[in-house]
């Protein structure tokens, strides 16, 4: 580990299953996955999603506003998005009800 490394991992890489049947969930499917991110001020956020089926991706700030939205993506690196003075942001990944996807999600920040 280098003290001068610019990249800081904030999530993953994690493999997620999206769209699983779940009779306890609203609508009977877990078709939306939310991932909270703890971040630092004045950084640049990047998000990588690789999926076997197309997914919709939203990057959101802690004030509930969307930073970016991409539909039907299978392999994408999104960013850079400035973290400004936020201490947390989030990733929302979704598929249509009845669809299923396995996605590898990774998020990191870099110094400006």
C-alpha positions as semicolon CSV with decimal commas, in nm:
position;residue;x (nm);y (nm);z (nm)
1;X;0,000;0,000;0,000
2;X;0,138;0,335;-0,099
3;X;0,081;0,654;0,096
4;X;0,074;0,845;-0,230
5;X;-0,180;0,622;-0,405
6;X;-0,463;0,835;-0,539
7;X;-0,729;0,561;-0,556
8;X;-0,930;0,472;-0,242
9;X;-1,168;0,177;-0,258
10;X;-1,509;0,263;-0,104
11;X;-1,704;-0,048;-0,211
12;X;-1,635;-0,393;-0,348
13;X;-1,575;-0,548;-0,577
14;X;-1,886;-0,741;-0,474
15;X;-2,101;-0,982;-0,673
16;X;-2,473;-0,907;-0,631
17;X;-2,778;-1,102;-0,740
18;X;-3,056;-0,869;-0,853
19;X;-3,414;-0,969;-0,933
20;X;-3,444;-1,276;-0,711
21;X;-3,793;-1,400;-0,626
22;X;-3,873;-1,318;-0,262
23;X;-4,229;-1,364;-0,131
24;X;-4,153;-1,134;0,167
25;X;-4,060;-0,836;-0,056
26;X;-4,301;-0,581;-0,199
27;X;-4,394;-0,704;-0,546
28;X;-4,236;-1,045;-0,466
29;X;-3,902;-0,962;-0,629
30;X;-3,578;-0,806;-0,502
31;X;-3,532;-0,609;-0,822
32;X;-3,376;-0,297;-0,662
33;X;-3,046;-0,301;-0,470
34;X;-2,922;0,004;-0,282
35;X;-2,559;0,045;-0,180
36;X;-2,462;0,323;0,065
37;X;-2,111;0,467;0,023
38;X;-1,903;0,642;0,289
39;X;-1,691;0,901;0,110
40;X;-1,461;1,194;0,182
41;X;-1,502;1,556;0,082
42;X;-1,363;1,698;-0,242
43;X;-1,287;1,368;-0,415
44;X;-1,391;1,219;-0,749
45;X;-1,624;0,914;-0,734
46;X;-1,610;0,633;-0,991
47;X;-1,845;0,335;-1,013
48;X;-1,788;0,018;-1,216
49;X;-2,071;-0,225;-1,293
50;X;-2,032;-0,548;-1,492
51;X;-2,347;-0,755;-1,533
52;X;-2,458;-1,063;-1,723
53;X;-2,791;-0,892;-1,811
54;X;-2,870;-0,521;-1,856
55;X;-2,930;-0,321;-1,537
56;X;-3,033;0,037;-1,461
57;X;-2,788;0,235;-1,246
58;X;-2,833;0,554;-1,045
59;X;-2,563;0,741;-0,853
60;X;-2,720;0,957;-0,580
61;X;-2,608;1,216;-0,327
62;X;-2,700;1,205;0,042
63;X;-2,956;1,483;-0,018
64;X;-3,152;1,234;-0,235
65;X;-3,067;1,402;-0,565
66;X;-2,943;1,196;-0,858
67;X;-2,594;1,261;-0,991
68;X;-2,621;1,025;-1,288
69;X;-2,857;0,769;-1,436
70;X;-2,784;0,504;-1,700
71;X;-3,035;0,256;-1,844
72;X;-2,973;-0,099;-1,965
73;X;-2,599;-0,126;-1,900
74;X;-2,391;-0,445;-1,895
75;X;-2,035;-0,312;-1,860
76;X;-1,973;0,049;-1,761
77;X;-1,741;0,270;-1,559
78;X;-1,927;0,582;-1,449
79;X;-1,754;0,897;-1,330
80;X;-1,580;1,104;-1,226
81;X;-1,847;1,265;-1,010
82;X;-1,738;1,528;-0,756
83;X;-1,822;1,437;-0,396
84;X;-1,819;1,806;-0,299
85;X;-1,897;1,836;0,072
86;X;-2,100;1,515;0,096
87;X;-2,006;1,246;0,348
88;X;-2,213;0,976;0,184
89;X;-2,349;0,888;-0,157
90;X;-2,519;0,581;-0,293
91;X;-2,561;0,344;-0,583
92;X;-2,900;0,208;-0,688
93;X;-2,907;-0,089;-0,927
94;X;-3,233;-0,226;-1,065
95;X;-3,388;-0,463;-1,315
96;X;-3,750;-0,493;-1,429
97;X;-3,970;-0,725;-1,225
98;X;-3,920;-1,080;-1,351
99;X;-3,573;-1,009;-1,492
100;X;-3,263;-1,133;-1,315
101;X;-2,899;-1,024;-1,323
102;X;-2,573;-1,102;-1,151
103;X;-2,358;-0,790;-1,128
104;X;-2,010;-0,714;-1,002
105;X;-2,007;-0,367;-0,846
106;X;-1,705;-0,163;-0,744
107;X;-1,673;0,200;-0,633
108;X;-1,367;0,411;-0,559
109;X;-1,264;0,770;-0,511
110;X;-0,961;0,957;-0,636
111;X;-0,811;1,284;-0,525
112;X;-0,866;1,578;-0,755
